[in-house]
Amino acid sequence: MVTPRMQQIIADAQPIGWVLEPFAKELLAHGKLTIPKGILTDSLDTARKFLAAAKHPVVIKAVSADIVHKTELQAVVTGIQDPEILASQMQRLLALKGCRQVLVEEMIFGIEILVGAKNDVQFGPVVVLGPGGTGVELYNDTAIRLAPVTPADVYSMVDSLGAKPVFEGFRGRPGVNMEELTRLVVTFSHLLMDLEPYFSSIDLNPVICTPDRCVVADARIMLLP
């Protein structure tokens, strides 16, 4: 079900054609997907307090309607532990075009997975699954199913991937928690059916999977005209 808040997020994003990351994640959280702990702020003091309370390093990201692909402008800074580095990088990001706030989040460490969707003109929403992060270009390896998917579909998608060993774990590394990944993908696929009138594509890249959970670390929702 699309809640009033989800409808408001979509309506606010219509003029630019896509949903900014913090609001895309808020929308996904309303759809029962797991997102990192984080804050949206323009206050260095607030960002420093978040860093001080964090148990792990943090990542900061520019939030701007003028920046769709953040990596091209170095608009994402990871692994921040030092308050002074936080201050200097936050100042730099806020100077980027259209950036009035930054997203400060806990860093999650694990296996990077791509979960995405396309709203096909003929078939409707389709779910895409594959290795994520830089692995998207490295492997060029995805599985596609019509939404909504079942748990059996998710296992079948993983089985069809050339990168299946990444999901299973190799060279002593732990694999993906398949129960959590399956829950996320199935839940996502049902959310797609609710969002069908609104979106053209959705990229959750990466979804970071630990032995305990799968978390949407980055999200971009492109809207239909």
C-alpha positions in Angstrom: 0.0 0.0 0.0 1.2 3.5 -0.9 0.9 5.6 2.3 0.1 9.3 2.2 3.8 10.0 3.2 5.0 7.9 0.2 2.7 9.8 -2.1 4.0 13.1 -0.8 7.6 12.0 -1.4 6.8 11.1 -5.0 4.8 14.3 -5.6 7.6 16.4 -4.2 10.1 14.7 -6.5 8.0 14.9 -9.7 9.4 18.3 -10.8 13.0 16.9 -11.0 12.0 13.4 -12.2 13.7 11.4 -9.5 13.7 10.9 -5.7 16.7 12.2 -3.8 18.5 9.4 -1.8 17.3 10.2 1.7 13.7 10.4 0.6 14.0 7.3 -1.6 15.2 5.5 1.5 12.4 6.9 3.6 10.0 5.6 1.0 11.6 2.2 1.0 11.5 2.1 4.8 7.8 2.7 4.6 7.8 -0.4 2.3 9.4 -2.5 5.0 13.0 -2.5 3.6 16.0 -2.0 5.9 18.0 1.2 5.6 21.0 2.4 7.5 20.8 4.7 10.5 21.4 8.2 9.3 20.6 11.9 9.5 20.0 14.6 6.9 21.6 17.8 8.0 23.4 21.0 7.1 24.7 21.3 10.7 28.3 20.3 11.4 27.5 20.0 15.1 24.7 17.6 14.4 26.9 15.5 12.1 29.7 15.4 14.7 27.2 14.2 17.4 26.1 11.4 15.0 29.7 10.4 14.4 30.5 10.4 18.2 27.5 8.1 18.8 28.3 5.8 15.9 29.9 2.4 16.6 31.5 2.3 13.2 32.9 4.8 10.7 30.3 6.9 8.8 29.7 7.8 5.2 28.6 11.3 4.1 26.9 12.0 0.8 25.9 15.2 -1.0 22.2 15.6 -1.4 21.4 17.7 -4.5 18.9 17.6 -7.3 21.8 18.5 -9.6 23.8 15.4 -8.7 22.3 12.2 -10.0 25.5 10.2 -10.2 27.4 11.1 -7.0 30.6 9.1 -7.7 31.5 11.3 -10.8 31.8 14.3 -8.5 33.3 12.6 -5.5 30.1 13.4 -3.7 30.4 10.4 -1.4 33.1 10.0 1.3 33.4 6.7 3.2 35.2 5.5 6.2 35.1 8.8 8.2 36.1 8.4 11.9 37.9 11.7 12.6 35.7 14.8 13.4 38.1 17.1 11.6 37.9 15.1 8.4 34.2 15.1 8.8 34.2 18.9 9.0 36.4 19.4 6.0 34.6 16.9 3.8 31.2 18.2 4.8 32.3 21.7 3.9 33.4 20.5 0.5 30.2 18.6 -0.2 28.0 21.6 0.8 29.9 23.7 -1.8 28.8 21.4 -4.6 26.1 22.6 -7.0 22.7 22.5 -5.5 23.8 20.8 -2.2 22.2 22.3 0.8 22.3 19.2 3.1 24.4 16.0 3.5 23.3 12.5 4.4 25.4 11.1 7.2 25.0 7.4 7.7 26.5 4.4 9.6 28.8 2.3 7.3 27.7 -1.3 6.8 30.3 -3.8 5.9 29.5 -7.0 3.9 28.8 -8.4 0.5 27.5 -5.8 -2.1 24.4 -6.9 -4.0 22.5 -5.1 -6.8 18.7 -5.2 -6.4 16.8 -3.2 -9.0 13.7 -2.8 -11.1 12.5 -1.6 -14.4 8.9 -0.7 -15.3 8.6 -2.4 -18.6 6.0 -1.0 -20.9 4.7 -4.4 -21.9 5.3 -6.6 -18.9 5.1 -4.1 -16.0 7.6 -4.2 -13.1 10.5 -6.6 -13.4 13.1 -7.4 -10.6 16.8 -7.4 -11.3 19.4 -9.2 -9.0 23.1 -9.5 -9.3 26.5 -8.6 -7.7 26.6 -5.0 -6.7 29.0 -2.1 -6.2 31.8 -2.2 -8.7 30.9 -5.8 -9.4 28.0 -4.5 -11.6 30.5 -3.6 -14.3 33.0 -6.3 -13.5 30.5 -9.2 -13.8 27.8 -7.8 -16.1 25.8 -10.6 -14.6 22.1 -10.2 -13.6 19.0 -12.3 -13.3 15.5 -10.9 -14.1 12.1 -12.0 -13.0 8.6 -10.5 -13.3 7.3 -8.9 -10.1 6.1 -10.0 -7.7 8.5 -12.8 -7.0 8.4 -15.7 -4.6 11.2 -17.0 -2.3 11.7 -19.8 -4.8 12.2 -17.2 -7.5 15.0 -15.5 -5.5 16.9 -18.7 -5.0 16.5 -19.5 -8.7 17.8 -16.1 -9.6 20.9 -16.6 -7.5 21.4 -20.1 -8.9 21.5 -18.6 -12.4 24.2 -16.1 -11.7 27.8 -16.6 -12.7 28.6 -14.8 -9.5 26.8 -17.3 -7.4 30.0 -18.1 -5.4 29.9 -14.5 -4.2 26.5 -15.1 -2.6 27.5 -18.5 -1.2 30.8 -17.3 0.3 34.3 -18.4 -0.9 37.9 -18.6 0.3 36.7 -18.7 3.8 34.5 -15.6 3.6 30.9 -15.8 4.9 28.2 -15.7 2.2 25.0 -13.8 2.0 22.2 -14.5 4.5 19.8 -15.9 2.0 16.8 -15.7 4.3 17.3 -12.0 4.7 18.1 -11.4 1.1 15.0 -13.4 0.1 12.9 -11.4 2.4 14.2 -8.1 1.0 13.8 -9.0 -2.6 10.3 -10.5 -2.1 9.2 -7.4 -0.1 10.7 -5.1 -2.7 8.9 -6.9 -5.5 5.5 -6.3 -3.8 6.4 -2.7 -3.2 7.1 -2.4 -7.0 3.5 -3.4 -7.7 2.2 -0.6 -5.5 4.6 1.9 -7.1 3.9 0.8 -10.7 2.0 4.0 -11.6 4.9 6.1 -10.5 8.4 4.7 -11.3 10.4 4.0 -14.4 13.4 2.4 -12.7 14.8 1.8 -9.2 18.4 1.0 -8.3 19.3 -0.3 -4.9 23.1 -0.5 -5.3 24.5 -1.6 -3.2 22.4 -3.6 -0.9 24.9 -4.7 1.7 24.4 -8.2 3.1 26.1 -9.3 6.4 25.6 -12.7 8.0 22.7 -11.1 10.0 20.9 -8.6 7.7 20.6 -7.0 4.2 20.6 -3.2 4.2 19.9 -0.7 1.4 23.0 1.4 1.4 22.2 3.5 -1.7 18.9 4.0 -3.6 17.8 5.9 -6.6 14.2 6.0 -7.9 13.5 7.4 -11.3 9.9 8.5 -11.9 7.6 8.3 -14.8 6.8 11.7 -16.5 
